[in-house]
Amino acid sequence: QVQLVESGGGLVQPGGSLRLSCAASGSIFSINAMGWYCQAPGKERELVAAITSSGSTTYAHSVKGRFTISRDNAKNTVYLQMNSLKPEDTAVYYCNADAYTNVGRNNYWGQGTQLTVSS
């Protein structure tokens, strides 16, 4: 099994910055893509950004130029640097990992961390 532990959420004013972190642990052989998803009240969970093990990135159109995803493969950790935050970024942010373990390949989710952008 893989455990994903997120940290870094909180309350920030519009225009501010915040960095989310997500550390994966467990019986991990390797991790393919890691990503961040968000879910606002009454909405479906959607992709924010993803990064492959080789460093290729994908971003939602709404965050391009403001958010940067990165990862430290040695630490099985993924980061999301969020700048120029807007109230519409308010959501629960979930970490996701596509990982190989001793039971095979599976998709894993963190417990979520709340981001609130408000003055």
ABEGO torsion letter per residue (X at the ends): XBBBBBBGBEBBBBGBBBBBBBBBBEBBABBBBBBBBBBBBGBBBBBABBBBAAGBBBBBAAABGABBBBBBAAAGBBBBBBBGBBAAABBBBBBBBBBBBAAEBBBBBBAEBBBBBBX
